[in-house]
Amino acid sequence: ETYNLDRSAPLWVIYTVGLAESVKQAVDQTASECGFKEVEWVLAHGVITTHGGPAAIGIAGFSKA
């Protein structure tokens, strides 16, 4: 609500190796409950994995104009 996210646009979830399948399912379910129509999963590599470590997660959405 704070960032006025466009729920018709994909919600991007960036993750690193080691993220449990149960966490992915919980994110999908929560995003759906919050009105997002699509979740786009992106596996992070290199620098992000090095700094984030195993099982890190980040979320990015698009705000409405």
N, C-alpha and C positions, 0 to 999 in steps of 0.2 A: 504493500500500500504506500509506503513512504516514497518509493521511487517511481510510482505510477507505471509499472511494467506492463507491456503489451502481452497479454496472455494468449493472443492468437499467433504470436511469433514464437519460434522455438526457444526453449530455455536450454542453454548450453551448460553441460556439467563436465568439467575437466577433471580427470582422475589419474592417479598413478597406479602402477602395478601393486597388487596386494589388497586392493579394496574388496571387501567381502561382498558377495552376491546379495546378501541380506540387506546391506546398506544401499546397493543399487535399487533393489526392489522398494525399499522404504522411500528413497528419493522419488522414484517414479510415482508411487502412490500419493505421496505428499504433494508433488507437483500437480497431479491430476485433481486432487482435492482442492487445491488453490486455484484451479481454473485454467491451468496451462494445457494446451492441446497436444503439444509435442515436446519431448525431451531429446536433445541431441547429445549423445555421449561421445567425448573426445579423450582418447588416451594421450596423456602427456609424455614427452620424451626428454632426454638430455638435461638441460639446465633446470627445468621445472621439477623433474624427478629428483635431481641432485639436491635442490634446496628444499623441496617439499617432503621428501622421504617417501617411504612406502605407505600406501593407503591414504595419500593426501587427496583432497577434493576441493574443487572451486566451482562456483556457480556464476554464470553471467546471463543477464537478460537484456532485453531492449526496452527502453522507456518510450512511452508515447510522446509524440511531439506536442 
